[in-house]
Amino acid sequence: MFSHTTLGTDDLPASLAFYDAVLSLLGHHRKFADQHWAGWKPATADRPLFIVTAPFDGQPAAPGNGQMLAFAAPTRALVDQAYTAALATGGTDEGAPALRPHYHPAYYGAYVRDPSGNKLCICCHAPEAD
C-alpha cells in the first residue's frame, strides 16, 4: 500500500541506534544512511521504506499530535522484544505490551516514542501461539 513513510528527527545518530535495534527485530534492515537521512526496508523486498530525516525546511522536527506509525510483528514475543529494545535505545514508554481487546480479541500491542518524540506502535494481530 505504501511506497515509504518519513518521520523527522533532529538527532540522526540517536534515531539510527533506536531504529536499527527495533526494526531489525521485526525483519527490516537499513538500506541507506548519510549525514541527513536513513532508510530501512523489509528483508525480502525493496519497499515499503521507512525513513527518518532532518526536515527539508531546516526547522526543528516536531511530532504531530494524533499521528502514529504502527509496525507489525509476527509474534507477541517480538512485540515484547522490540518494546524492550526501544526503551534501551532512547525510546520512552507510551503503553507497555498488552492485549488490547477493544481493538480486536487478538490485538497485542506496545506503544513508545522514539528519541525525537514520534509515537510508534509495535503490534501483533495473531492469536497467542500454543
N, C-alpha and C positions, 0 to 999 in steps of 0.2 A: 504494500500500500504506500509506503513512504520511500522516497529517494534518500533523504537524510533529515536529521534533526540537529539543531545547533543551540548550544547554551553559551552564554557569555561568562568569562572569567577575567579577573584582574590578577590572578596568580596561577599562571600556567604550570609551573613546576608542582605546586600542590595538587592541581587538577590531574596532572599526569600520574602522580603516585596514587591518588584516590581511584581514578577510573581504571588504571592498569590492574589494581588489586581487585576491584569489584567486578569489572567486566570480564576479566579472564576466568573467573569462576562460572560465569554464565556463557562461556564459549565464544567470546568476542576478543579479537586481538587488534593491537594498534596497527593501523595501516600506514600512518604517516605522522610526523611531528616536526615542527620547526619552532622558531622563537615566537611565533604569533598564534599558532593553532595546532591542533592534533585531531586525528580521527581514528575511530575504531570500527571494525566490521565483523560480521559473523565469520566463523572459521570456514564455513562451506560456501560462502557467496561474497560478492563484492559490494552488495548493498542489502539492506539499508546501512548508511553510515551514521554514526553518532559523532558529532563534532563539538569540541569546546574551543573557543576563540576569544581573543580580545575584541571588544566591539569595534566595528569598522569606523564608527563616527568619532572614535577617540575618547568618548565619555566613559565613566566608570560602568562596569557591568552591574546590573541590578535585577534580581529575580522578581518575577511578577507575582502578584497575589492571586491565587487560584489556578496558576499553571503548575503542571507536574508532568514528568515523564515517568512511565512505568516500564520496567524491564522484566521480561518473562523468564522465569526459572522453571526447569523441568521437574524439580522436586522441592519439597518443603525443606529438606536438609540444605539445599543450595540457597534458599532464601535466608536461612539462619546463617550460613557461612558468609554470604555476601553482606548481610547486615553487620556481622562482626568485623569483616574487612573494612567496611565503610567507616565504622566508628574508630577503627585502629589507624586509619589513614587520614584523619582530619574531619570526618563527617560528624554530624550531630543527629541525635535521636529525634524522630518525629512520630514514633509509634513502633514499639518492639514487634517482632514476628508473632503473629497470632492468626487464628481463624477469624474471619470477618464474615459471618453468615448473612449479615444484612446485604452483602453484595450477591453472594450465592453460597450454597451449602459447603462447597469445597474450597472457597476462596481463602488462601493463606497468604498474607502479605506483611511486609515491613516497610516503614517509611523513614527516610533520612533526608538530611540536607547535605549537599556536597560542600567543599571548603569555600565555595563562592556564594553559598546560601540557596542554591537551586534545590527545589523539592523533588525527590525521587521516590518511587515505589519499586520494590522488588517483590514479585508475586508469583504464586503457583496456582493454577486453576484446577490441577488434578487432585482427585481424592487421595487420602493417605495410602501409601503403599503397604501391602500386607507383609 
